């Protein structure tokens, strides 16, 4: 399962959700700023969204490369 950690009013988060929906890829979206900050810090990703797939964390750009 793919998890996306995002935040309110995030254009990049919305763009990624739209892309995954259009490609019929299932994902869970977590819209919680505290959780996002914790995950981003651990993953060393400096911008939302942070994507988790199979226990590996990605920035949006890196995730789209492996998608």
N, C-alpha and C positions, 0 to 999 in steps of 0.2 A: 504494500500500500504506500502511496506517495502522500506525504504530509507537506502542506505549505503553511509556513508561519508568516503571517502578514499583519498589516495594521489598517486601521480605518483611513479612508480617503487616499489610498495608495494606488496610483495609476499603473505602476509596474505589477503590483499584485493582481489587479483586475485584468491586465493584459495576459498574464500567465494563466489565470483561471479561464479566461475566454479561449485561449489556445488549447488548453487541455480538454475543455468541454467540446470544442470543435473537432478534436482528434479522438473523442470518445474514450479518454483516459480517466479512470477513476482516481479521485484524490480526496483527501480530507483537508479542509481549510480551517486553520486556527487563527482567529482574529483576537489576539490578546497581546497587548503591548509588553507586559511583564514577561510572558513566555517567550515572545520574540526576542527581547533583549537578552535573556538567559541563553537561548539557543544560538543567537547570532554571536554572542561572546565566546561560547564554547567552540563554535564552528569557525570563528575568525572571519565571519562574513560581515561586511560593514554596511550593507544596505538591504532593505526589504525588497522582495521576499527571500526567505531562506527555505530551501527545499530539502526534505529528508526522503531518501529512497534507499531501502535495504540497509538502514543504519548508517548511511553515508550522507553528509550534509553538503549542499551545493549552493552557490549563488545562483541567481536566475540564469545568468549567461552560461555558466558551466553546466547547469542542468540541461539547458537547451542543446548544448553540444553533445551530451551523452544520450539525449532523447532520440 
